[in-house]
Amino acid sequence: MYNISGDTMIKHPIPKKTYKKAVNKSNMGMTLESDIEATNQYYLDMNIAVIYKKPTPIQVVNVNYPKRSMAKITEAYYKTPSTTDFNGIYKGKYIDFDVKETNSKTSIPLSNIHPHQVEHLRSVEAHGGIAFLIVHWKYYDEHYYLPCSILLQYYDNVKKGGRKSIPYQTFKENAYLIPFSLNPRLDYLSVIRSLSLV
């Protein structure tokens, strides 16, 4: 902005507007799956482990070709129910796990874990692999490593009339808190090491 005074032009600075963006800590971790994928990439880059997200098998029904060199899938269906989200190898041991989130303060419903996933994890553990769940309690912003054995106790007790959920208190007493950091984001392999599973 200029102010003309006689023959002299005096320049007055225009104050700049400043905006302060609110930081939402709950979004810092993006999503649970992306945090796990970032962690797995760190493990791979550091030559610690090779663990990947499993692709979901689909049956392609319709394809359009808008350009000769490109194909666009316009209709597809899930072929078979997926087992778990992640698998790989760490220090010679096969690892297989799924990730779940809950908004509840008190428990995670077993209905959030599909029967075929439970049976898959049961088989992995029976064959000597390391099987588990990573559960994010959104209300507490806590991530837990839940061993397959604890999951199976609750799952098998439902058939005997037991509760249909795993209480938060069980996580506090029998699961393992996974530290959240920059790199790796969710170091779940530190839990496996602390349990002497490898």
N, C-alpha and C positions, 0 to 999 in steps of 0.2 A: 504494500500500500504506500502511495506517495503523497506527500503534502508539499504543495508549491508555496514557497515563501519568498517573494520578490523574484530574483533571478536564480535562487538556489532551490534545488529539489532535495528534500530530505526523505530518505527511505526509512519507513518504520516497519520493523519485522511483524509479520502476521503470526500470531501464536498458533502453533500446530496443535491439533486435537490429539489427545492420547486416549487410547482405548486399552482397557485392561481386560484381558480374556480370563474368565473364570476357569480354573483347572478342576476338572472332575476326576478325582482319583479313581473312581470306579471304571472309567474308560481307559486308564493307563495300561491295563492289561489286555486291551482289545477284547478278544473273545477267548474262551478257554482253549478251543481247538487251535487258534492261531498262536497262542502262547506255547502250546505243546509243539506245534510245528516249528516255531522259532527255536525252542529248546533242542529239538531233534536236529535242526540244521547246525546249531552250535556243537552238538555232540559229533556230528559228521565232520564238520570243519576242523575240529580239534582231534579227530581220529580217536574218539572215545567209544562210540557205538554207532551202529547203523540201524536206525529205526525210522520207519516210514508210515505215513497214513495209507491205509488200504484203499484202492479205488473201489467205488461201488459199482457192481456189475449191472449194466443196463441192456435192454433189448431195444434196438433202434427200429422204429416202425416207419417213419417218413423222413425223407431227406430232400431238401431243395438245393438246386445248384444256381444261385444268383450270378455267379461268375464261373467260367470254365474251371478255373484252378481252385475254387472254393466250394465246400459243401456245408450246408447249414442243416443241422438236425432240428426238425420241427415237431417231432413227436417221438417220445421214448418212454419206456416203463422200466421200473426196477425188475431185474430178472429173478433174483432170489433174495431172501432176507440177508442183509449183511451180517457178518459175525461181530467182530469188534473193530474199532477204528484204527488201532495202531499195532504194528508188530515189527520185530527185528531181532538183532543179536547184540549181546553185550558180554564181553569176556567169555565167549564160547557158550553162553546160555541164551536160549530162545526166550524172548519177552513178548507178551501179548496182553493188551489192555484196552479198556474203553474209558471214555471221559463222560462225566455226567455233571449237571448243575442243578441246584435247587434254590428256590426263593424262600423256602420254609425256615423257620427258626428252630424247629423241634425235630424234624425227621425227613428222610428222603424215602418216598414210596418205592416199594419194590417193583411196582408197575412201570417205573421209569427205566427198568432194566429188563430187556426182553428175554423170555425163556431161552431162545436159541443162543443168546449171548452168554447167559449163565452156563448153559451146557457146554458151550465152546470153551469158556474159561476153565470149567471143571476138567475137561479133557486135556487141555494144555497143562494144567497142574498135575494131573495123573501121569502124564508122560514126562514129567521132570522139568517142564518149562516154568517160567515165572509169570503168574497171572494175577492181575489186580485191576482195581478201578482207581481213577483219579476223580475225586468229587470236589466240586467248587461249591462252598456254602456262600451264596451271594450276600446274605444278610450280614454275615460275619467277615466277609471277604477273606475266607480261609480255604486253602486247598489241602486235601488229605489224600494220602496213599492208603487205600483200603485193601488189605490182602484178600485174595480169593477165598481163603478159608473162613473169614468172617462173613463175607457175602453168602457163602454156601450155608453156613449155620442158620442165618435168617431165612434164606430162600427155602431150605428144606423144612424148617419149622412151620412155614405157612401151611404145608400139607397136613401138619399135625394140629392145626388150629391156632398156630402162633400169630404174632402181629405181622401186618402186611407192610411194614416199613422198618427202616433202620434208624434208631434215634441218634440225634446229634451227640448225646452223651457217650454212645458207643464209639463214635469217631474220636472224641476227646480221650477216651480210656484205652481203645484198642487199635486205632488207626494212627497214622504218622503224618504230622504236619509237614508240608512241603514248603521250603522257604521260597519267597518270591523275590527275584533280584533282576538286575539288568541282563547279565549273561552268566549262566543260562537263566532264562526266565523262571522256569519251574524245575528245579534240579531234582527230579524224582529218582535219578540213579544214585544220588547221595543216600536216599532211604534204603535202596537195595543194598548198597555197600554196608550201611550201618547194621542191616539185618544179617550180614554175612551170607547172602544168598549167592554170591559169586566168589 
